[in-house]
Amino acid sequence: MRPIWPCIGRRWRCARPVASREPRRQSAACAPGAVLYNPREFTKKGSKHSMLGKQSKFVSGAVVALMLGLALAFPASAAPPEGMTAEQVAALEQRVKERWQALSDADYGRAWEFSTPNYRSVFPKELYVLQFSYAVERRLTGVEVLDYDAAAAVASVTARVMSKPLKQTSEASVAIGALPLDIREKWIFIEGQWWYSSSGE
């Protein structure tokens, strides 16, 4: 099809009448007997191919966004500290989680069992449980092994905890809610097992 004259703004073009096209209102700038059509309606930009291309781009963008979200939600594990294997790190993290689960359950006698053999030989369980408050709620949210002293077999760990009192005593405490805490801990590797080191050991 051969256009004859462009109309105002070059948006519509004039052509000879074609049965497959819907005639539009004639403009004074077009030749007598011509009909108007929009060239964009017959290009790839306005065709089914263009719609498929847009859908493909949308799907590709959605896939990229999903992968990014998964990467943020499940970040790659950090390399273990020097002197530790990945298995040792995993075992230590499990011990830290089990101890904090006991604290969250207010099972302080169970938490005492994670202390070093030397500590347990000096401080009996009955005295150990007295140092904790039953009015505080604790919930472990993360564990990070920071470094490891191979000579002393001591690992430094950060336990990320959400803590709040079970009984809210003021409007301010209600408004604040749970507080995030980063608690530094020392764990000692003795005879194939990790043990929690209390302050002063």
C-alpha positions in Angstrom: 0.0 0.0 0.0 1.4 3.4 -1.0 0.5 6.5 1.2 -0.2 9.7 -0.7 0.0 12.6 1.6 0.8 12.8 5.4 -1.9 14.6 7.4 -1.5 17.0 10.3 1.2 15.9 12.9 2.0 13.0 10.6 0.0 10.7 12.8 -2.5 9.7 10.1 -1.6 8.9 6.5 -3.8 8.8 3.5 -4.2 5.8 1.3 -6.5 4.4 -1.2 -9.6 2.6 0.2 -8.8 -1.0 1.3 -11.6 -3.3 2.4 -9.5 -4.7 5.3 -9.1 -1.3 6.9 -11.8 0.6 8.7 -12.4 4.0 7.0 -11.8 7.1 9.2 -13.0 10.6 8.9 -11.4 12.4 5.9 -9.1 15.3 6.5 -8.8 18.4 4.2 -5.1 17.6 3.9 -5.8 14.3 2.2 -6.7 13.6 -1.4 -10.3 13.3 -2.3 -11.7 9.8 -2.0 -8.8 8.6 0.3 -9.3 7.1 3.7 -7.2 7.5 6.9 -5.2 4.9 8.7 -2.7 4.8 11.5 0.6 3.3 10.4 1.4 2.2 13.9 -1.6 -0.2 13.8 0.2 -2.1 11.0 3.7 -2.2 12.5 5.4 -4.7 14.8 5.2 -2.2 17.6 1.4 -2.4 17.7 1.2 -6.1 16.6 0.9 -9.3 18.5 4.7 -9.7 18.2 5.1 -6.5 20.2 2.7 -7.8 22.9 4.6 -11.1 23.1 7.8 -9.1 23.4 6.4 -7.1 26.3 5.2 -10.2 28.1 8.6 -11.8 27.7 10.3 -8.8 29.1 7.8 -8.8 32.0 8.4 -12.4 32.7 12.2 -12.0 32.6 12.0 -9.0 35.0 9.8 -11.1 37.4 12.3 -13.9 37.3 15.2 -11.6 38.1 13.3 -10.0 40.9 12.5 -13.4 42.3 16.1 -14.6 42.2 17.2 -11.3 43.9 14.6 -11.8 46.6 15.8 -15.4 47.2 19.4 -14.2 47.4 18.5 -11.6 50.0 16.3 -14.1 52.0 18.9 -16.9 51.8 22.3 -15.2 51.6 25.3 -17.3 50.9 27.0 -18.7 54.0 30.1 -16.8 55.1 33.4 -18.6 55.0 34.3 -20.3 58.3 36.9 -18.5 60.5 40.5 -19.5 60.0 41.2 -22.7 61.8 37.7 -24.0 61.7 35.9 -26.3 59.2 32.4 -25.8 58.0 31.4 -28.9 60.0 32.8 -27.4 63.2 31.0 -24.1 62.6 27.7 -26.0 62.0 28.2 -28.0 65.2 28.9 -24.8 67.2 25.9 -23.0 65.8 23.7 -25.9 66.7 25.0 -25.9 70.3 24.4 -22.2 70.6 20.8 -22.6 69.3 20.1 -25.4 71.7 21.3 -23.4 74.7 19.2 -20.4 73.7 16.2 -22.6 73.2 16.6 -23.8 76.8 16.8 -20.1 77.9 13.7 -19.3 75.8 11.8 -22.1 77.5 13.0 -20.9 80.9 14.7 -24.3 81.3 17.7 -22.9 83.1 18.8 -26.3 84.4 19.1 -27.5 80.8 21.0 -24.3 79.9 23.5 -25.1 82.8 24.4 -28.4 81.0 26.0 -26.4 78.2 28.5 -24.8 80.5 32.1 -26.1 80.6 32.9 -29.1 82.7 35.1 -26.9 84.9 32.3 -24.4 85.5 29.8 -27.2 86.3 32.2 -28.7 88.8 32.4 -25.4 90.7 28.8 -24.0 90.4 26.0 -26.5 90.9 22.8 -26.3 88.9 20.8 -25.2 91.9 22.8 -22.0 92.2 23.1 -21.4 88.5 19.3 -21.2 87.9 19.0 -18.5 90.5 20.8 -15.9 88.4 18.0 -15.8 85.7 14.7 -14.0 85.7 11.5 -15.8 84.8 9.9 -12.4 83.9 11.9 -12.0 80.7 11.1 -13.5 77.3 14.0 -14.3 75.1 14.0 -15.4 71.5 17.1 -16.2 69.4 17.0 -14.7 65.9 20.5 -15.4 64.6 23.9 -16.8 65.3 27.3 -15.7 63.8 30.6 -17.3 64.5 33.1 -14.4 64.4 36.6 -15.8 65.0 38.5 -18.7 66.4 41.6 -18.9 68.5 43.0 -22.3 67.6 45.7 -22.2 70.3 43.1 -21.8 73.0 40.3 -23.6 71.1 38.0 -20.7 71.8 35.5 -19.3 69.4 33.8 -16.0 69.6 30.1 -16.0 68.8 27.4 -13.3 68.5 23.9 -14.4 69.5 21.2 -12.0 68.2 18.3 -12.1 70.6 14.9 -10.3 70.9 14.2 -9.7 74.6 11.1 -8.2 76.4 9.5 -8.4 79.8 6.6 -10.8 80.2 4.7 -8.2 82.3 4.6 -4.7 80.8 4.9 -2.3 83.7 4.4 1.0 81.8 3.0 2.5 78.7 6.5 3.1 77.5 7.5 -0.5 77.8 4.4 -1.5 75.9 5.2 1.0 73.1 8.8 -0.2 72.9 8.0 -3.9 72.8 10.9 -6.4 72.3 14.4 -5.0 72.1 17.1 -6.5 69.8 20.3 -7.5 71.5 23.7 -8.6 70.2 25.3 -10.8 72.9 28.9 -11.8 72.6 29.7 -15.3 73.8 32.8 -17.5 74.2 32.6 -21.2 73.4 35.5 -23.7 74.1 36.1 -26.8 72.2 36.9 -29.6 74.7 37.3 -33.3 73.9 35.3 -33.1 70.7 32.4 -30.9 72.1 31.6 -27.2 72.3 31.0 -25.7 75.7 29.7 -22.3 76.8 32.3 -20.3 78.6 30.8 -18.1 81.4 32.5 -14.8 82.3 35.6 -15.2 84.3 36.6 -18.6 83.0 
